[in-house]
Amino acid sequence: MDIQRAAEIINSAEMINVSFRGIPVYIKEVHSSNQTATVFPLDEMDHVQVVELNGLFEEGPTVSR
């Protein structure tokens, strides 16, 4: 995923499905300096991690929050 799209997802009023290694995640923050993002799995919100943007994938239709 490119940094611009990740930022759009963070700022979107809709919930956009994103996964990292097949696990649905929420993007908390984008770090442009090193092309990474802070994310956490939707089912394990305490497991915050920093991952490379190229490992994030947008999936399927969006759902309203």
Rosetta constraint file for C-alpha pairs under 8 A:
AtomPair CA 1 CA 5 HARMONIC 6.70 0.50
AtomPair CA 1 CA 6 HARMONIC 6.75 0.50
AtomPair CA 1 CA 53 HARMONIC 5.50 0.50
AtomPair CA 1 CA 54 HARMONIC 5.10 0.50
AtomPair CA 1 CA 55 HARMONIC 7.13 0.50
AtomPair CA 1 CA 56 HARMONIC 5.59 0.50
AtomPair CA 1 CA 57 HARMONIC 6.06 0.50
AtomPair CA 1 CA 58 HARMONIC 7.68 0.50
AtomPair CA 2 CA 6 HARMONIC 6.42 0.50
AtomPair CA 2 CA 53 HARMONIC 6.57 0.50
AtomPair CA 2 CA 54 HARMONIC 7.07 0.50
AtomPair CA 3 CA 7 HARMONIC 6.23 0.50
AtomPair CA 3 CA 30 HARMONIC 7.23 0.50
AtomPair CA 3 CA 32 HARMONIC 6.87 0.50
AtomPair CA 3 CA 35 HARMONIC 6.88 0.50
AtomPair CA 3 CA 53 HARMONIC 6.97 0.50
AtomPair CA 4 CA 8 HARMONIC 6.27 0.50
AtomPair CA 5 CA 9 HARMONIC 6.20 0.50
AtomPair CA 6 CA 10 HARMONIC 6.36 0.50
AtomPair CA 6 CA 27 HARMONIC 7.58 0.50
AtomPair CA 6 CA 30 HARMONIC 6.98 0.50
AtomPair CA 6 CA 53 HARMONIC 7.92 0.50
AtomPair CA 7 CA 11 HARMONIC 6.30 0.50
AtomPair CA 7 CA 30 HARMONIC 6.65 0.50
AtomPair CA 8 CA 12 HARMONIC 5.93 0.50
AtomPair CA 9 CA 15 HARMONIC 7.96 0.50
AtomPair CA 9 CA 16 HARMONIC 6.50 0.50
AtomPair CA 9 CA 27 HARMONIC 7.80 0.50
AtomPair CA 10 CA 27 HARMONIC 6.37 0.50
AtomPair CA 10 CA 28 HARMONIC 6.99 0.50
AtomPair CA 10 CA 29 HARMONIC 7.42 0.50
AtomPair CA 12 CA 16 HARMONIC 7.91 0.50
AtomPair CA 13 CA 64 HARMONIC 7.56 0.50
AtomPair CA 13 CA 65 HARMONIC 7.09 0.50
AtomPair CA 14 CA 62 HARMONIC 6.74 0.50
AtomPair CA 14 CA 63 HARMONIC 6.19 0.50
AtomPair CA 14 CA 64 HARMONIC 4.75 0.50
AtomPair CA 14 CA 65 HARMONIC 5.48 0.50
AtomPair CA 15 CA 62 HARMONIC 6.00 0.50
AtomPair CA 15 CA 63 HARMONIC 5.34 0.50
AtomPair CA 15 CA 64 HARMONIC 5.72 0.50
AtomPair CA 15 CA 65 HARMONIC 5.59 0.50
AtomPair CA 16 CA 58 HARMONIC 7.34 0.50
AtomPair CA 16 CA 59 HARMONIC 7.77 0.50
AtomPair CA 16 CA 61 HARMONIC 7.46 0.50
AtomPair CA 16 CA 62 HARMONIC 4.90 0.50
AtomPair CA 16 CA 63 HARMONIC 6.61 0.50
AtomPair CA 17 CA 24 HARMONIC 6.94 0.50
AtomPair CA 17 CA 25 HARMONIC 7.72 0.50
AtomPair CA 17 CA 58 HARMONIC 5.80 0.50
AtomPair CA 17 CA 59 HARMONIC 5.21 0.50
AtomPair CA 17 CA 60 HARMONIC 6.64 0.50
AtomPair CA 17 CA 61 HARMONIC 7.35 0.50
AtomPair CA 17 CA 62 HARMONIC 6.40 0.50
AtomPair CA 18 CA 24 HARMONIC 5.73 0.50
AtomPair CA 18 CA 25 HARMONIC 5.75 0.50
AtomPair CA 18 CA 26 HARMONIC 6.92 0.50
AtomPair CA 18 CA 27 HARMONIC 7.96 0.50
AtomPair CA 18 CA 56 HARMONIC 6.60 0.50
AtomPair CA 18 CA 57 HARMONIC 5.45 0.50
AtomPair CA 18 CA 58 HARMONIC 4.42 0.50
AtomPair CA 18 CA 59 HARMONIC 5.66 0.50
AtomPair CA 19 CA 23 HARMONIC 5.02 0.50
AtomPair CA 19 CA 24 HARMONIC 4.21 0.50
AtomPair CA 19 CA 25 HARMONIC 5.27 0.50
AtomPair CA 19 CA 56 HARMONIC 5.69 0.50
AtomPair CA 19 CA 57 HARMONIC 5.30 0.50
AtomPair CA 19 CA 58 HARMONIC 6.51 0.50
AtomPair CA 19 CA 59 HARMONIC 7.08 0.50
AtomPair CA 20 CA 24 HARMONIC 6.52 0.50
AtomPair CA 20 CA 25 HARMONIC 6.54 0.50
AtomPair CA 20 CA 55 HARMONIC 5.79 0.50
AtomPair CA 20 CA 56 HARMONIC 4.91 0.50
AtomPair CA 20 CA 57 HARMONIC 6.55 0.50
AtomPair CA 21 CA 55 HARMONIC 6.94 0.50
AtomPair CA 21 CA 56 HARMONIC 7.66 0.50
AtomPair CA 23 CA 41 HARMONIC 6.68 0.50
AtomPair CA 24 CA 41 HARMONIC 5.83 0.50
AtomPair CA 24 CA 42 HARMONIC 5.99 0.50
AtomPair CA 25 CA 39 HARMONIC 6.21 0.50
AtomPair CA 25 CA 40 HARMONIC 5.34 0.50
AtomPair CA 25 CA 41 HARMONIC 4.19 0.50
AtomPair CA 25 CA 42 HARMONIC 5.18 0.50
AtomPair CA 26 CA 39 HARMONIC 5.45 0.50
AtomPair CA 26 CA 40 HARMONIC 5.51 0.50
AtomPair CA 26 CA 41 HARMONIC 6.30 0.50
AtomPair CA 26 CA 42 HARMONIC 6.16 0.50
AtomPair CA 27 CA 37 HARMONIC 6.78 0.50
AtomPair CA 27 CA 38 HARMONIC 6.15 0.50
AtomPair CA 27 CA 39 HARMONIC 4.53 0.50
AtomPair CA 27 CA 40 HARMONIC 6.94 0.50
AtomPair CA 28 CA 37 HARMONIC 7.35 0.50
AtomPair CA 28 CA 38 HARMONIC 5.45 0.50
AtomPair CA 28 CA 39 HARMONIC 5.35 0.50
AtomPair CA 28 CA 40 HARMONIC 7.53 0.50
AtomPair CA 29 CA 37 HARMONIC 5.54 0.50
AtomPair CA 29 CA 38 HARMONIC 5.06 0.50
AtomPair CA 29 CA 39 HARMONIC 7.15 0.50
AtomPair CA 30 CA 35 HARMONIC 7.63 0.50
AtomPair CA 30 CA 36 HARMONIC 6.16 0.50
AtomPair CA 30 CA 37 HARMONIC 4.29 0.50
AtomPair CA 30 CA 38 HARMONIC 6.37 0.50
AtomPair CA 31 CA 35 HARMONIC 5.82 0.50
AtomPair CA 31 CA 36 HARMONIC 5.19 0.50
AtomPair CA 31 CA 37 HARMONIC 5.58 0.50
AtomPair CA 31 CA 38 HARMONIC 7.82 0.50
AtomPair CA 32 CA 36 HARMONIC 6.86 0.50
AtomPair CA 35 CA 52 HARMONIC 6.18 0.50
AtomPair CA 35 CA 53 HARMONIC 5.79 0.50
AtomPair CA 36 CA 50 HARMONIC 6.44 0.50
AtomPair CA 36 CA 51 HARMONIC 5.40 0.50
AtomPair CA 36 CA 52 HARMONIC 4.29 0.50
AtomPair CA 36 CA 53 HARMONIC 4.98 0.50
AtomPair CA 37 CA 50 HARMONIC 5.46 0.50
AtomPair CA 37 CA 51 HARMONIC 5.49 0.50
AtomPair CA 37 CA 52 HARMONIC 6.36 0.50
AtomPair CA 37 CA 53 HARMONIC 6.13 0.50
AtomPair CA 38 CA 48 HARMONIC 6.80 0.50
AtomPair CA 38 CA 49 HARMONIC 5.59 0.50
AtomPair CA 38 CA 50 HARMONIC 4.37 0.50
AtomPair CA 38 CA 51 HARMONIC 6.44 0.50
AtomPair CA 39 CA 48 HARMONIC 5.71 0.50
AtomPair CA 39 CA 49 HARMONIC 5.57 0.50
AtomPair CA 39 CA 50 HARMONIC 6.26 0.50
AtomPair CA 39 CA 51 HARMONIC 7.22 0.50
AtomPair CA 40 CA 44 HARMONIC 6.87 0.50
AtomPair CA 40 CA 45 HARMONIC 5.54 0.50
AtomPair CA 40 CA 46 HARMONIC 7.19 0.50
AtomPair CA 40 CA 47 HARMONIC 5.62 0.50
AtomPair CA 40 CA 48 HARMONIC 4.57 0.50
AtomPair CA 40 CA 49 HARMONIC 6.24 0.50
AtomPair CA 41 CA 45 HARMONIC 5.85 0.50
AtomPair CA 41 CA 47 HARMONIC 6.82 0.50
AtomPair CA 41 CA 48 HARMONIC 7.66 0.50
AtomPair CA 51 CA 55 HARMONIC 7.12 0.50
AtomPair CA 52 CA 56 HARMONIC 7.40 0.50
